[in-house]
């Protein structure tokens, strides 16, 4: 499937592998089908490219997928200014390996936001999607960057605040093995 998706993306049919001698059980002369013996340009017109991929499993499971080239995406419009979620409260989620490191991270984030002034929604998005999730965690809630940095500073200084909740997460997960029943185990 991946090979054919990439072939559609590049508009090129790759040669058929391991088929140096065509089968004598197929009428190759009629022109209904042909063996691709060398890389070939796939583009003939503006119609979307289509292909079929078959897979035959060792246990008798067969699959057949028909793929069609996706339409061209329009040029993206300029990104809108990030907005606060409905209700206006934005979470900033932090995690660290130790309580002291969590307080340090809160202090450093508050200083960075104060100096660089990024949009609060961008900060929240980055904290949840681009940071490791570790055992010690805290979440600061606020509607403005000022509220959030004040809450982080209070947490970093060890002061109690209603805008920050902290705790630890259980990290004692266990490994799970899944056997699909197709003989691979």
Helices and strands as residue ranges (DSSP letters): H 2-10, E 12-13, G 28-30, E 40-41, E 50-56, E 62-68, E 90-96, H 99-116, H 120-129, E 136-142, H 145-156, E 164-168
